[in-house]
Amino acid sequence: MKISDGFDARRLRPRSPRNWRLRLGAGFSALLATFGVLLAMAGAASLLGRAPALGELNASPAGSAVILTVGLLLLYVGVRLWRRCRRRMRQPLALNMAPHLMKKHD
């Protein structure tokens, strides 16, 4: 089948503008994860008997455990948000076709 000169397959896929919200969200979540790592390291170092990194905030073992828990929680939330933003940025802009019309890949 011959393709005519006026046919452009790129017109079939609508080009949406890049979503800056997702990029900013990925950057913010990466900063959140970094802050979580730093807090978790400070809490763990204080629990292991090193000098308190945050002064009086984690001078006691209970305060150090709270700092460690908050750091791990921030790390978890930051990684989850970062992965969600990256996944949504990488979604293909493919055509929506019925599955039975696609080629069979065995």
Residue, then its C-alpha position, 0 to 999 in steps of 0.5 A: m500500500k502506497i502512502s500518499d505524500g500528504f500523510d503525516a502519522r505524527r498528526l494522529r498523536p496529539r502533542s500535549p504541552r509538557n506538564w511542568r507540574l509533574r516536573l516540579g513535583a518530581g523535584f520537590s519529592a526528590l528534595l523531600a527524600t533527600f531531607g528524609v535521608l539526612l534526618a534518618m542519618a542524624g537520628a541513627a547516628s544519635l541512637l548509636g551514641r555519636a554526638p547529637a547532630l540536631g542539638e537538643l532536639n535529639a539528645s535523648p534516645a526517645g527524641s532520636a527515635v522520633i527523628l529517625t522515624v520522621g526521616l524514614l517516613l519522609l524518605y518513603v513519601g518522597v520516593r513514592l511521590w517521585r516514582r508516581c511523577r516519573r511514571r506519569m511523565r513517561q506515559p506513552l502518548a500512543l493511540n487508543m486502539a482496541p486490544h483485538l486490533m493490535k498485533k499478537h506478540d508471542 
